[in-house]
């Protein structure tokens, strides 16, 4: 994907133009991020109450048994959104998908263990150990600059 910015002093309002051969998932993600239609709030239920979850409190979000869970420093919440919908609401520089069923907050990672062949082991700040699936290893390495 190419990115181009043109500075024009006669331009009164910023304008975004996307040139593409066809509508792709990447184009849809860009459109959702640029539009005000996607809400940024994430709420979850815990103890029969619905609470708003702050993004900086999130440690990991994962899907299991047909439900989506968010783990924070305050506990575990059940979310009504699907994993891809949550991924759209979270900043991509801080949250990264490590498998088809899990997203982690990079600011809540203690360390990455690269000694496993074909995968990466992540130790999170709450003591949870999780693994990056082979499909997402190269994407994570690129984000980490390794």
MOVENBEL-V924610 format. One record per run of one state. SS is the DSSP state (A for helix, B for strand, O for the rest). FROM is the first residue (numbers start at 1). TO is the last residue. Records with the same first field share a line. If there is no record, write none. Layout:
# MOVENBEL-V924610
SS->FROM-TO ; FROM-TO
This chain:
# MOVENBEL-V924610
O->1-24 ; 35-41 ; 47-48 ; 54-54 ; 65-66 ; 73-74 ; 80-82 ; 90-94 ; 100-101 ; 114-119 ; 125-128 ; 133-133 ; 145-146
A->25-34 ; 55-57 ; 83-89 ; 106-108 ; 134-144
B->42-46 ; 49-53 ; 58-64 ; 67-72 ; 75-79 ; 95-99 ; 102-105 ; 109-113 ; 120-124 ; 129-132
